[in-house]
Amino acid sequence: MEDNNGFIWLSTGNGLIKLNPATRKFQRYTQTDGLPSNTFNYNAYFKDDNGTFYFGSYKGLISFDPSSFKPNTIKALFYLQV
């Protein structure tokens, strides 16, 4: 799905991918970046008229404005899931 800045977003079984088509470089976002799950449902995505993205994950629906989505710059020593 293309955002308003021309980046392509893909949901996968291992997080969300933000692809820059001009440079062919990508950034992967996972639970360490604040996502509730790394696993997303097939064809479960939507972009509304305001540019907000919605993705269906195995742990529920997430929504965000892709222009303000930033990676986590603090590296955790471990990740605890309850």
DRENTORKOL-3810 file (N, C-alpha, C; in nm, 4 decimals):
REM DRENTORKOL-3810
@n.u->0.0850; n.v->-0.1149; n.w->0.0000; ca.u->0.0000; ca.v->0.0000; ca.w->0.0000; c.u->0.0910; c.v->0.1229; c.w->0.0000
@n.u->0.0592; n.v->0.2211; n.w->-0.0838; ca.u->0.1437; ca.v->0.3401; ca.w->-0.0956; c.u->0.0957; c.v->0.4505; c.w->-0.0013
@n.u->0.1907; n.v->0.5109; n.w->0.0713; ca.u->0.1548; ca.v->0.6230; ca.w->0.1584; c.u->0.1589; c.v->0.7537; c.w->0.0794
@n.u->0.1269; n.v->0.8640; n.w->0.1436; ca.u->0.1191; ca.v->0.9938; ca.w->0.0763; c.u->0.2551; c.v->1.0495; c.w->0.0363
@n.u->0.3642; n.v->0.9867; n.w->0.0824; ca.u->0.4997; ca.v->1.0282; ca.w->0.0460; c.u->0.5644; c.v->0.9380; c.w->-0.0583
@n.u->0.4874; n.v->0.8415; n.w->-0.1105; ca.u->0.5380; ca.v->0.7535; ca.w->-0.2154; c.u->0.6070; c.v->0.6282; c.w->-0.1674
@n.u->0.6118; n.v->0.6047; n.w->-0.0356; ca.u->0.6708; ca.v->0.4818; ca.w->0.0171; c.u->0.5673; c.v->0.3695; c.w->0.0085
@n.u->0.6150; n.v->0.2489; n.w->-0.0127; ca.u->0.5283; ca.v->0.1312; ca.w->-0.0201; c.u->0.5391; c.v->0.0558; c.w->0.1120
@n.u->0.4246; n.v->0.0228; n.w->0.1723; ca.u->0.4191; ca.v->-0.0516; ca.w->0.2979; c.u->0.3636; c.v->-0.1897; c.w->0.2715
@n.u->0.4309; n.v->-0.2903; n.w->0.3255; ca.u->0.3904; ca.v->-0.4302; ca.w->0.3091; c.u->0.3751; c.v->-0.4946; c.w->0.4454
@n.u->0.2682; n.v->-0.5692; n.w->0.4632; ca.u->0.2543; ca.v->-0.6478; ca.w->0.5861; c.u->0.3045; c.v->-0.7882; c.w->0.5579
@n.u->0.3749; n.v->-0.8455; n.w->0.6542; ca.u->0.4362; ca.v->-0.9768; ca.w->0.6349; c.u->0.4126; c.v->-1.0631; c.w->0.7584
@n.u->0.4649; n.v->-1.1815; n.w->0.7548; ca.u->0.4641; ca.v->-1.2694; ca.w->0.8705; c.u->0.5756; c.v->-1.2361; c.w->0.9680
@n.u->0.6532; n.v->-1.1319; n.w->0.9349; ca.u->0.7633; ca.v->-1.0905; ca.w->1.0217; c.u->0.7710; c.v->-0.9375; c.w->1.0288
@n.u->0.6580; n.v->-0.8730; n.w->1.0556; ca.u->0.6553; ca.v->-0.7281; ca.w->1.0729; c.u->0.6033; c.v->-0.6533; c.w->0.9520
@n.u->0.6159; n.v->-0.5210; n.w->0.9581; ca.u->0.5790; ca.v->-0.4330; ca.w->0.8474; c.u->0.7051; c.v->-0.3867; c.w->0.7766
@n.u->0.6968; n.v->-0.3751; n.w->0.6449; ca.u->0.8090; ca.v->-0.3303; ca.w->0.5638; c.u->0.7726; c.v->-0.1970; c.w->0.5009
@n.u->0.8640; n.v->-0.0986; n.w->0.5124; ca.u->0.8498; ca.v->0.0296; ca.w->0.4437; c.u->0.9560; c.v->0.0338; c.w->0.3345
@n.u->0.9120; n.v->0.0341; n.w->0.2103; ca.u->1.0023; ca.v->0.0292; ca.w->0.0952; c.u->1.0087; c.v->0.1660; c.w->0.0289
@n.u->1.1299; n.v->0.2118; n.w->0.0029; ca.u->1.1516; ca.v->0.3337; ca.w->-0.0742; c.u->1.1766; c.v->0.2904; c.w->-0.2182
@n.u->1.0794; n.v->0.3079; n.w->-0.3084; ca.u->1.0976; ca.v->0.2607; ca.w->-0.4462; c.u->1.2113; c.v->0.3310; c.w->-0.5208
@n.u->1.2412; n.v->0.4551; n.w->-0.4843; ca.u->1.3466; ca.v->0.5288; ca.w->-0.5533; c.u->1.4849; c.v->0.4712; c.w->-0.5242
@n.u->1.5071; n.v->0.4307; n.w->-0.3989; ca.u->1.6393; ca.v->0.3797; ca.w->-0.3611; c.u->1.6423; c.v->0.2271; c.w->-0.3506
@n.u->1.5238; n.v->0.1673; n.w->-0.3518; ca.u->1.5077; ca.v->0.0218; ca.w->-0.3340; c.u->1.5571; c.v->-0.0249; c.w->-0.1969
@n.u->1.5600; n.v->0.0642; n.w->-0.1012; ca.u->1.5968; ca.v->0.0288; ca.w->0.0363; c.u->1.4693; c.v->0.0160; c.w->0.1176
@n.u->1.4779; n.v->-0.0658; n.w->0.2231; ca.u->1.3602; ca.v->-0.0867; ca.w->0.3058; c.u->1.3954; c.v->-0.0839; c.w->0.4536
@n.u->1.2931; n.v->-0.0586; n.w->0.5335; ca.u->1.3032; ca.v->-0.0614; ca.w->0.6798; c.u->1.1966; c.v->-0.1577; c.w->0.7296
@n.u->1.2359; n.v->-0.2494; n.w->0.8167; ca.u->1.1402; ca.v->-0.3441; ca.w->0.8755; c.u->1.1054; c.v->-0.2976; c.w->1.0159
@n.u->0.9752; n.v->-0.2974; n.w->1.0480; ca.u->0.9254; ca.v->-0.2617; ca.w->1.1803; c.u->0.8657; c.v->-0.3856; c.w->1.2456
@n.u->0.9005; n.v->-0.4081; n.w->1.3722; ca.u->0.8560; ca.v->-0.5273; ca.w->1.4438; c.u->0.8037; c.v->-0.4886; c.w->1.5824
@n.u->0.7860; n.v->-0.5887; n.w->1.6660; ca.u->0.7409; ca.v->-0.5651; ca.w->1.8028; c.u->0.8379; c.v->-0.4745; c.w->1.8793
@n.u->0.9653; n.v->-0.4806; n.w->1.8482; ca.u->1.0617; ca.v->-0.3948; ca.w->1.9177; c.u->1.0413; c.v->-0.2477; c.w->1.8834
@n.u->0.9679; n.v->-0.2199; n.w->1.7763; ca.u->0.9343; ca.v->-0.0828; ca.w->1.7385; c.u->0.7964; c.v->-0.0419; c.w->1.7895
@n.u->0.7324; n.v->-0.1312; n.w->1.8643; ca.u->0.6036; ca.v->-0.0980; ca.w->1.9237; c.u->0.4834; c.v->-0.1662; c.w->1.8621
@n.u->0.5033; n.v->-0.2493; n.w->1.7615; ca.u->0.3905; ca.v->-0.3213; ca.w->1.7031; c.u->0.3416; c.v->-0.4281; c.w->1.8011
@n.u->0.2118; n.v->-0.4548; n.w->1.8041; ca.u->0.1606; ca.v->-0.5559; ca.w->1.8969; c.u->0.1973; c.v->-0.6988; c.w->1.8569
@n.u->0.2274; n.v->-0.7180; n.w->1.7307; ca.u->0.2601; ca.v->-0.8509; ca.w->1.6794; c.u->0.3492; c.v->-0.8351; c.w->1.5572
@n.u->0.4273; n.v->-0.9369; n.w->1.5265; ca.u->0.5056; ca.v->-0.9387; ca.w->1.4029; c.u->0.4293; c.v->-1.0042; c.w->1.2884
@n.u->0.3208; n.v->-1.0732; n.w->1.3188; ca.u->0.2475; ca.v->-1.1502; ca.w->1.2197; c.u->0.1192; c.v->-1.0771; c.w->1.1803
@n.u->0.1053; n.v->-1.0521; n.w->1.0507; ca.u->-0.0097; ca.v->-0.9799; ca.w->0.9980; c.u->-0.0929; c.v->-1.0701; c.w->0.9081
@n.u->-0.2224; n.v->-1.0429; n.w->0.9053; ca.u->-0.3163; ca.v->-1.1222; ca.w->0.8261; c.u->-0.3079; c.v->-1.0854; c.w->0.6777
@n.u->-0.3237; n.v->-1.1852; n.w->0.5937; ca.u->-0.3208; ca.v->-1.1683; ca.w->0.4488; c.u->-0.4367; c.v->-1.0787; c.w->0.4034
@n.u->-0.4075; n.v->-0.9788; n.w->0.3225; ca.u->-0.5066; ca.v->-0.8856; ca.w->0.2661; c.u->-0.5848; c.v->-0.8070; c.w->0.3703
@n.u->-0.5305; n.v->-0.7893; n.w->0.4892; ca.u->-0.5984; ca.v->-0.7152; ca.w->0.5957; c.u->-0.5326; c.v->-0.5787; c.w->0.6119
@n.u->-0.5595; n.v->-0.4894; n.w->0.5176; ca.u->-0.5025; ca.v->-0.3555; ca.w->0.5227; c.u->-0.5982; c.v->-0.2570; c.w->0.4574
@n.u->-0.5860; n.v->-0.1296; n.w->0.4974; ca.u->-0.6738; ca.v->-0.0260; ca.w->0.4457; c.u->-0.6083; c.v->0.1100; c.w->0.4679
@n.u->-0.6279; n.v->0.2006; n.w->0.3723; ca.u->-0.5819; ca.v->0.3390; ca.w->0.3846; c.u->-0.7047; c.v->0.4285; c.w->0.3747
@n.u->-0.7273; n.v->0.5142; n.w->0.4766; ca.u->-0.8448; ca.v->0.6006; ca.w->0.4718; c.u->-0.8137; c.v->0.7311; c.w->0.3972
@n.u->-0.9131; n.v->0.8172; n.w->0.3837; ca.u->-0.8992; ca.v->0.9415; ca.w->0.3079; c.u->-0.7975; c.v->1.0380; c.w->0.3684
@n.u->-0.7682; n.v->1.0250; n.w->0.4975; ca.u->-0.6701; ca.v->1.1103; ca.w->0.5641; c.u->-0.5279; c.v->1.0557; c.w->0.5540
@n.u->-0.5117; n.v->0.9369; n.w->0.4964; ca.u->-0.3800; ca.v->0.8759; ca.w->0.4835; c.u->-0.3437; c.v->0.7834; c.w->0.5977
@n.u->-0.4357; n.v->0.7631; n.w->0.6922; ca.u->-0.4106; ca.v->0.6712; ca.w->0.8036; c.u->-0.4166; c.v->0.5277; c.w->0.7519
@n.u->-0.3209; n.v->0.4466; n.w->0.7970; ca.u->-0.3149; ca.v->0.3055; ca.w->0.7592; c.u->-0.3768; c.v->0.2201; c.w->0.8685
@n.u->-0.4380; n.v->0.1109; n.w->0.8271; ca.u->-0.4937; ca.v->0.0104; ca.w->0.9170; c.u->-0.4435; c.v->-0.1252; c.w->0.8703
@n.u->-0.3887; n.v->-0.2028; n.w->0.9633; ca.u->-0.3410; ca.v->-0.3381; ca.w->0.9330; c.u->-0.3983; c.v->-0.4339; c.w->1.0359
@n.u->-0.4418; n.v->-0.5496; n.w->0.9897; ca.u->-0.4908; ca.v->-0.6536; ca.w->1.0792; c.u->-0.3777; c.v->-0.7479; c.w->1.1151
@n.u->-0.3471; n.v->-0.7550; n.w->1.2446; ca.u->-0.2437; ca.v->-0.8469; ca.w->1.2911; c.u->-0.3101; c.v->-0.9616; c.w->1.3660
@n.u->-0.2326; n.v->-1.0607; n.w->1.4042; ca.u->-0.2867; ca.v->-1.1728; ca.w->1.4806; c.u->-0.3282; c.v->-1.1309; c.w->1.6206
@n.u->-0.2857; n.v->-1.0116; n.w->1.6627; ca.u->-0.3231; ca.v->-0.9618; ca.w->1.7953; c.u->-0.4170; c.v->-0.8427; c.w->1.7864
@n.u->-0.4820; n.v->-0.8229; n.w->1.6739; ca.u->-0.5796; ca.v->-0.7163; ca.w->1.6596; c.u->-0.5435; c.v->-0.6164; c.w->1.5520
@n.u->-0.6260; n.v->-0.5141; n.w->1.5425; ca.u->-0.6107; ca.v->-0.4100; ca.w->1.4415; c.u->-0.5179; c.v->-0.2992; c.w->1.4914
@n.u->-0.4278; n.v->-0.2546; n.w->1.4043; ca.u->-0.3441; ca.v->-0.1398; ca.w->1.4374; c.u->-0.3724; c.v->-0.0295; c.w->1.3359
@n.u->-0.3577; n.v->0.0940; n.w->1.3787; ca.u->-0.3717; ca.v->0.2077; ca.w->1.2877; c.u->-0.2615; c.v->0.3080; c.w->1.3196
@n.u->-0.2145; n.v->0.3777; n.w->1.2169; ca.u->-0.1106; ca.v->0.4782; ca.w->1.2352; c.u->-0.1026; c.v->0.5671; c.w->1.1136
@n.u->-0.0465; n.v->0.6858; n.w->1.1347; ca.u->-0.0163; ca.v->0.7781; ca.w->1.0268; c.u->0.1259; c.v->0.7465; c.w->0.9812
@n.u->0.1435; n.v->0.6934; n.w->0.8602; ca.u->0.2780; ca.v->0.6518; ca.w->0.8185; c.u->0.3804; c.v->0.7648; c.w->0.8136
@n.u->0.3353; n.v->0.8885; n.w->0.7966; ca.u->0.4314; ca.v->0.9999; ca.w->0.7921; c.u->0.4907; c.v->1.0295; c.w->0.9295
@n.u->0.4252; n.v->0.9835; n.w->1.0362; ca.u->0.4783; ca.v->1.0081; ca.w->1.1704; c.u->0.5290; c.v->0.8809; c.w->1.2377
@n.u->0.5317; n.v->0.7706; n.w->1.1643; ca.u->0.5773; ca.v->0.6426; ca.w->1.2198; c.u->0.7291; c.v->0.6422; c.w->1.2227
@n.u->0.7870; n.v->0.6266; n.w->1.3414; ca.u->0.9319; ca.v->0.6305; ca.w->1.3575; c.u->0.9806; c.v->0.4993; c.w->1.4190
@n.u->1.0981; n.v->0.4533; n.w->1.3776; ca.u->1.1529; ca.v->0.3323; ca.w->1.4386; c.u->1.1982; c.v->0.3583; c.w->1.5815
@n.u->1.1999; n.v->0.2538; n.w->1.6598; ca.u->1.2500; ca.v->0.2601; ca.w->1.7960; c.u->1.4023; c.v->0.2707; c.w->1.7891
@n.u->1.4581; n.v->0.3746; n.w->1.8478; ca.u->1.6043; ca.v->0.3922; ca.w->1.8432; c.u->1.6720; c.v->0.3396; c.w->1.9689
@n.u->1.5927; n.v->0.2976; n.w->2.0673; ca.u->1.6478; ca.v->0.2413; ca.w->2.1906; c.u->1.6465; c.v->0.0894; c.w->2.1775
@n.u->1.7622; n.v->0.0300; n.w->2.1856; ca.u->1.7738; ca.v->-0.1149; ca.w->2.1736; c.u->1.7510; c.v->-0.1806; c.w->2.3093
@n.u->1.6542; n.v->-0.2693; n.w->2.3148; ca.u->1.6240; ca.v->-0.3404; ca.w->2.4390; c.u->1.7269; c.v->-0.4504; c.w->2.4621
@n.u->1.7569; n.v->-0.4744; n.w->2.5884; ca.u->1.8469; ca.v->-0.5840; ca.w->2.6212; c.u->1.7765; c.v->-0.7174; c.w->2.6077
@n.u->1.6442; n.v->-0.7187; n.w->2.6293; ca.u->1.5632; ca.v->-0.8377; ca.w->2.6080; c.u->1.4202; c.v->-0.7944; c.w->2.5865
@n.u->1.3395; n.v->-0.8870; n.w->2.5363; ca.u->1.1985; ca.v->-0.8588; ca.w->2.5109; c.u->1.1165; c.v->-0.9617; c.w->2.5860
@n.u->1.0241; n.v->-0.9140; n.w->2.6685; ca.u->0.9392; ca.v->-1.0008; ca.w->2.7483; c.u->0.7964; c.v->-0.9911; c.w->2.6976
@n.u->0.7397; n.v->-1.1057; n.w->2.6620; ca.u->0.6020; ca.v->-1.1087; ca.w->2.6157; c.u->0.5198; c.v->-1.1908; c.w->2.7138
@n.u->0.4090; n.v->-1.1343; n.w->2.7598; ca.u->0.3218; ca.v->-1.2052; ca.w->2.8548; c.u->0.1951; c.v->-1.2504; c.w->2.7892
END
